[in-house]
């Protein structure tokens, strides 16, 4: 497998996801994403090397704070909600921005 995205839609499967990522040697090849903060926080606690992405429905400074609290590496924003100042703020805080839609 070359890599990809693993989405956690329901909290509670983080240990299983991280265990399989580690077993298959994919720590540097996958991004674990969720719209929920707590699963991403658990993934980072289990293995800080796994890249995580928080889906943000309404980009704002407070949503960036939430991403930092859950130790996300990337924030994901719909293209219709994207704003240059949000991207600049995210980058200043060390977060990458993924745009979809």
C-alpha positions in Angstrom: 0.0 0.0 0.0 1.4 3.4 -0.9 -0.7 5.4 1.6 -3.9 7.2 1.9 -6.6 8.4 4.3 -8.3 6.6 7.1 -11.4 8.3 8.4 -12.7 7.7 11.9 -16.4 8.4 11.8 -17.3 6.9 15.2 -15.0 7.2 18.2 -13.8 4.0 19.9 -11.8 2.3 17.1 -8.6 4.4 17.6 -6.5 1.5 19.1 -7.5 -0.8 16.3 -6.7 1.8 13.6 -3.3 2.7 15.1 -2.4 -1.0 15.7 -3.0 -1.9 12.1 -1.2 1.2 10.8 1.8 0.2 12.9 1.6 -3.5 12.0 1.6 -2.6 8.3 4.4 0.0 8.7 2.2 2.8 7.4 2.9 5.5 10.1 4.5 7.8 7.5 2.1 6.9 4.7 -1.4 7.5 6.0 -3.4 10.3 7.4 -6.0 9.5 10.0 -8.8 12.0 9.8 -12.0 12.8 11.6 -14.5 15.5 12.3 -14.3 14.5 15.9 -11.5 15.9 18.1 -11.2 13.1 20.7 -10.4 10.2 18.3 -7.6 12.3 16.8 -6.3 13.1 20.3 -6.3 9.4 21.1 -4.5 8.5 17.9 -1.7 11.0 18.8 -1.4 9.6 22.3 -1.1 6.1 20.9 1.4 7.1 18.3 2.5 10.7 17.8 4.2 9.8 14.4 0.8 9.2 12.8 -0.4 12.3 10.8 -3.9 13.4 11.7 -6.4 15.7 10.1 -9.3 17.5 11.6 -12.3 18.3 9.3 -13.5 21.8 10.1 -17.0 22.7 8.9 -16.7 26.4 9.9 -13.1 27.7 9.7 -12.3 30.2 12.5 -9.6 31.0 15.0 -11.5 28.8 17.5 -11.5 25.8 15.1 -7.8 26.2 14.8 -7.4 26.2 18.5 -9.5 22.9 18.5 -7.1 21.4 16.0 -4.1 22.3 18.1 -5.8 20.9 21.2 -6.3 17.5 19.5 -2.8 17.7 18.1 -3.9 17.6 14.5 -1.3 18.2 11.8 -3.7 19.2 9.1 -7.1 21.0 9.0 -9.5 20.2 6.2 -11.9 22.9 4.9 -14.4 23.0 2.1 -13.4 25.3 -0.8 -16.5 27.4 -0.4 -15.5 28.2 3.2 -11.8 28.9 2.5 -10.4 32.3 3.3 -6.8 33.4 2.8 -6.5 34.8 6.3 -7.6 31.5 7.7 -4.9 29.7 5.7 -2.2 32.2 6.8 -3.3 31.8 10.5 -3.2 28.0 10.2 0.2 28.1 8.7 1.5 30.4 11.4 0.3 27.9 13.9 2.1 25.1 12.2 -0.9 23.5 10.5 -1.2 22.4 6.9 -4.5 23.1 5.2 -6.3 20.6 3.0 -9.0 22.0 0.7 -11.8 19.8 -0.7 -14.9 20.2 -2.8 
